Amino acid sequence: MKIVALAGGVGGSRFARGLHASAPDAELTVLVNTGDDVTLHGLRISPDVDTVLYALAGVVDEARGWGPRGDTFRCMDALERLGGEGWFRLGDLDLATHLRRTELLAAGWPPSRVTADLAGRLGIREVRVLPMTDSAVETWVQLRDSREWVHFQEYFVHRRTEVAISEVKVRGIEQCVAAPGVLEALSTAELIVLCPSNPFVSIGPILQVPGVLDGVRAARARGAIVAGVSPIIGGSTVKGPAARMLVELGHQPTAAGVAAIYREFLDIYLIDPLDRALVPDIEALGIRPVVADALMRHRRGEARLARVLLRAVSASHRMPVRDRPSR
């Protein structure tokens, strides 16, 4: 089976790893959000890409969900002693990735080639990891009270999401081009998975890349299944600001609220038993809900959750495509 997964953040990286573990013979391509990318200390940092790479390579810090296991922060501590800013904590091992990426980009390599090289050197052979675009795009949010626009990392890491926002924009998205392989993967996909990632700053930017949403629609029209996993469990997120952002941007902070964002093209949606009462709301959107423990506590749980989704997809694969209410 040819599977394309859209991913960003810790939840996305873990579910992508679960997909590979549960379907090792599948041709899995992971399209990763790059709207979080930022330049700090002269280094180009791609947090979501690196989190996916570290997870698939088996070197991620499982407790944090990001960064290499066993990393230390001596460089950042020294930088702060010298008067530099250290709010974006870059571990010593992690810095090697950013140094190498920046070096290759300066040599003229596009991000997709850099990502492929890093993946190979980390031992990732059976999964293709693609940044959503080689173009420079960045997600910015508008703070509600001051109306100031700040980079997502400033809001998420520096300000710790303690300020309300009123809008999210991905700068440069209209002019960007999908990275090589992205649209091709969608054109042959039998299953497209929206990993349990933030709908506004992880999945949203990927879908906004010109050609990607059309590619999802076209895949579904020819019989591919589009399935998703809720990033919201019982009205909360395990990691990240998705629940808070849903409220501040005018959506219900529930699994059904996220499903409504994707209702145009979503066939199957996996939700946690804590959200079983939302089954009728999701069905009213024309989406088939599947109830299973969605909290990925360990790698076995990731694979188990992915297997539940794959079984639901297998049962639905020959069903006719249903009409969806317009968004």
C-alpha positions in Angstrom: 0.0 0.0 0.0 1.2 3.5 -0.8 0.6 5.7 2.2 1.2 9.5 2.5 1.2 10.9 6.0 1.0 14.7 6.7 2.8 15.4 10.0 4.2 18.0 12.3 5.1 18.1 15.9 5.5 15.4 18.5 2.2 13.7 17.9 2.7 13.6 14.1 6.2 12.1 14.5 5.0 9.4 16.8 2.1 8.4 14.7 4.3 8.3 11.5 6.6 6.0 13.4 3.6 3.9 14.4 2.5 3.7 10.8 5.9 2.4 9.7 6.0 -0.1 12.6 2.5 -1.5 11.8 2.9 -1.6 8.1 6.6 -2.1 7.4 6.0 -3.3 3.8 4.0 -0.2 2.9 5.5 2.5 0.8 5.3 5.3 3.4 6.0 9.0 2.5 5.8 11.6 5.3 5.1 15.2 4.2 6.4 17.4 7.0 5.4 20.9 7.9 8.1 23.6 7.5 6.1 26.6 8.6 7.8 26.3 12.0 11.2 26.8 10.4 13.2 29.6 11.9 16.7 31.2 11.7 18.4 31.7 15.0 22.1 32.2 15.8 22.7 32.2 12.1 21.4 28.6 11.8 18.4 27.4 9.8 16.3 25.3 12.2 13.6 22.9 10.9 11.9 21.7 14.1 9.2 19.5 12.7 11.4 17.9 10.1 14.0 17.1 12.7 11.5 15.7 15.2 10.2 13.3 12.5 13.7 12.3 11.5 14.8 11.7 15.1 11.7 9.6 15.8 12.0 7.5 12.7 15.7 7.0 13.4 15.0 5.8 16.9 17.2 8.5 18.5 14.5 10.9 19.8 14.3 11.8 23.5 11.1 9.9 24.2 10.2 11.8 27.4 10.3 15.2 25.7 9.3 14.0 22.3 11.8 16.2 20.5 15.6 16.5 20.3 18.1 13.6 20.4 18.1 11.3 23.4 20.8 12.1 25.9 21.4 15.6 24.7 23.0 18.2 26.8 22.8 22.0 26.7 26.3 23.2 27.5 26.6 25.3 24.4 23.3 27.2 25.2 24.3 27.7 28.8 27.6 29.1 27.7 25.8 31.3 25.1 23.6 32.8 27.8 26.6 33.5 30.1 28.1 35.5 27.2 24.9 37.5 26.9 23.2 35.6 24.1 19.6 34.6 23.9 18.8 31.1 25.0 15.1 30.9 25.0 15.1 28.5 22.1 16.9 25.6 23.7 19.2 23.9 21.2 20.9 20.8 22.5 24.6 20.1 21.8 23.7 17.1 19.6 20.9 18.9 18.0 23.2 21.7 17.1 25.1 19.4 14.8 22.0 18.8 12.7 21.4 22.6 12.4 25.0 23.3 11.6 25.0 20.6 8.9 21.7 21.8 7.4 22.9 25.4 7.3 26.2 24.4 5.7 24.4 22.4 3.0 21.8 25.2 2.3 24.7 27.7 2.0 26.3 25.3 -0.6 23.1 25.6 -2.7 21.3 22.4 -1.6 17.5 22.6 -1.5 15.8 21.6 1.8 14.4 18.4 0.3 17.9 17.2 -0.7 19.3 18.2 2.8 16.5 16.3 4.4 17.1 13.2 2.3 20.8 13.3 3.2 20.2 13.7 6.9 17.7 10.9 6.8 20.2 8.6 5.1 22.9 9.4 7.6 20.5 8.7 10.5 19.8 5.3 9.0 16.3 6.0 7.7 16.0 3.7 4.7 12.4 2.5 4.4 10.5 5.8 4.9 10.7 8.8 2.6 10.6 12.1 4.5 9.8 15.2 2.5 9.6 18.8 3.6 6.4 20.3 2.2 8.3 22.9 0.2 11.8 23.9 -0.7 10.7 27.6 -0.6 11.2 29.8 2.5 7.8 29.9 4.3 7.2 30.8 8.0 4.1 30.7 10.2 3.3 33.9 12.0 0.5 34.6 14.5 -1.2 37.8 15.4 -1.4 38.6 19.2 -5.0 39.5 20.1 -4.3 42.4 22.5 -1.4 44.2 20.8 -2.2 43.2 17.2 1.5 42.5 16.9 2.6 39.7 14.5 5.2 37.3 15.8 6.9 34.2 14.4 5.2 31.0 15.7 8.3 30.0 17.6 8.3 33.4 19.4 4.7 32.7 20.5 5.1 29.0 21.2 8.5 28.8 22.8 9.5 32.2 24.0 6.0 33.4 25.2 4.9 29.8 26.0 1.5 30.4 24.3 0.5 32.6 27.3 -0.9 35.3 25.0 -4.1 35.0 23.1 -3.9 35.1 19.3 -6.5 36.2 16.7 -5.0 34.9 13.4 -2.5 32.6 11.8 -0.7 33.2 8.5 2.0 31.3 6.6 4.1 33.9 5.0 5.2 33.1 1.5 2.8 30.2 1.1 1.0 31.5 -2.0 4.2 31.8 -3.9 5.8 28.6 -2.8 6.1 25.4 -4.8 5.7 21.9 -3.4 9.0 20.1 -2.8 10.0 17.5 -5.4 8.1 14.3 -4.8 5.2 15.8 -2.8 2.6 16.0 -5.5 3.9 12.8 -7.1 3.4 10.9 -3.8 -0.2 12.3 -3.5 -1.0 11.3 -7.1 -0.3 7.6 -6.4 -1.4 7.4 -2.7 -3.9 4.8 -1.7 -4.2 6.2 1.8 -3.6 9.7 3.0 -3.3 10.2 6.8 -3.6 13.4 8.7 -1.5 12.6 11.8 -2.5 13.9 15.2 -0.9 17.3 14.7 -2.1 20.9 15.2 -4.6 21.7 12.4 -3.5 25.4 12.2 0.3 25.3 12.4 1.2 21.7 11.3 -1.4 20.2 9.0 -2.8 23.6 7.8 0.5 24.9 6.3 1.0 21.6 4.4 -2.5 21.8 2.9 -1.9 25.4 1.9 1.1 24.6 -0.3 -0.2 25.1 -3.9 -1.3 21.8 -5.3 -1.4 19.8 -2.1 -5.1 20.2 -1.2 -6.0 19.6 -4.9 -3.8 16.5 -4.8 -5.7 15.2 -1.7 -9.0 15.9 -3.4 -7.9 14.2 -6.6 -6.6 11.1 -4.7 -9.9 10.8 -2.9 -11.9 11.1 -6.2 -10.0 8.2 -7.6 -10.7 6.0 -4.6 -8.0 6.7 -2.1 -9.0 6.9 1.6 -8.3 10.0 3.7 -8.1 9.2 7.4 -7.2 11.3 10.4 -6.3 11.0 14.0 -7.6 13.6 16.5 -5.0 15.6 18.2 -7.6 16.5 20.9 -8.4 14.0 23.7 -11.2 14.9 26.1 -10.9 18.6 25.1 -7.2 18.8 25.7 -3.9 18.2 23.8 -1.2 16.0 25.1 1.4 18.5 23.8 1.2 21.8 22.2 -1.4 24.6 22.0 -3.9 23.1 19.6 -6.9 23.2 22.1 -6.2 26.8 23.1 -5.8 27.8 19.5 -9.1 26.2 18.5 -10.9 28.4 21.0 -9.1 31.6 20.2 -9.6 31.1 16.4 -13.4 30.4 16.8 -13.6 26.6 16.7 -14.9 24.0 19.2 -11.9 22.7 21.2 -13.0 19.1 20.7 -12.2 16.1 18.4 -15.4 17.1 16.5 -14.1 20.6 16.2 -11.0 19.4 14.4 -13.0 17.0 12.3 -15.1 19.9 11.1 -12.0 21.7 9.7 -11.3 18.7 7.5 -14.9 17.7 6.7 -14.5 18.5 3.0 -12.2 15.5 2.3 -12.0 13.3 5.5 -13.4 9.8 5.3 -12.3 8.2 8.6 -11.5 9.9 11.9 -10.0 8.1 14.9 -11.0 9.5 18.3 -10.3 8.5 21.9 -13.0 6.8 24.1 -13.1 10.0 26.2 -14.8 11.6 23.1 -17.2 8.8 22.4 -20.1 11.2 23.0 -19.0 13.1 19.9 -19.6 10.2 17.5 -23.0 11.6 16.3 -21.5 15.0 15.7 -18.7 13.5 13.6 -21.1 11.3 11.7 -23.2 14.3 10.9 -20.2 15.7 9.1 -20.3 12.7 6.8 -17.2 11.2 8.4 -16.9 7.7 9.9 -15.6 7.9 13.5 -13.4 5.1 14.9 -13.1 4.9 18.7 -9.7 3.7 20.1 -7.3 4.6 22.8 -5.5 7.6 21.1 -2.9 8.3 23.8 0.4 7.2 22.5 2.2 6.4 25.7 4.9 4.3 24.2 6.0 2.8 20.9 3.8 -0.2 21.2 0.9 2.2 21.6 1.9 4.1 18.5 1.9 0.9 16.4 -1.4 -0.3 18.0 -3.1 2.9 17.2 -1.8 2.8 13.6 -3.1 -0.8 13.2 -6.6 0.3 14.4 -6.6 3.0 11.7 -5.3 0.6 9.0 -8.0 -2.0 9.8 -10.7 0.7 9.5 -9.2 1.8 6.2 -9.2 -1.8 5.0 -12.8 -2.2 5.9 -13.8 1.0 4.1 -11.5 0.8 1.0 -14.2 -0.6 -1.3 -17.0 1.7 -0.1 -18.1 4.4 -2.6 -16.9 8.0 -2.1 -19.6 9.9 -0.3 -20.6 13.5 -0.9 -19.5 15.9 1.8 -21.2 19.0 3.0 -19.2 22.1 1.9 -17.0 23.8 4.6 
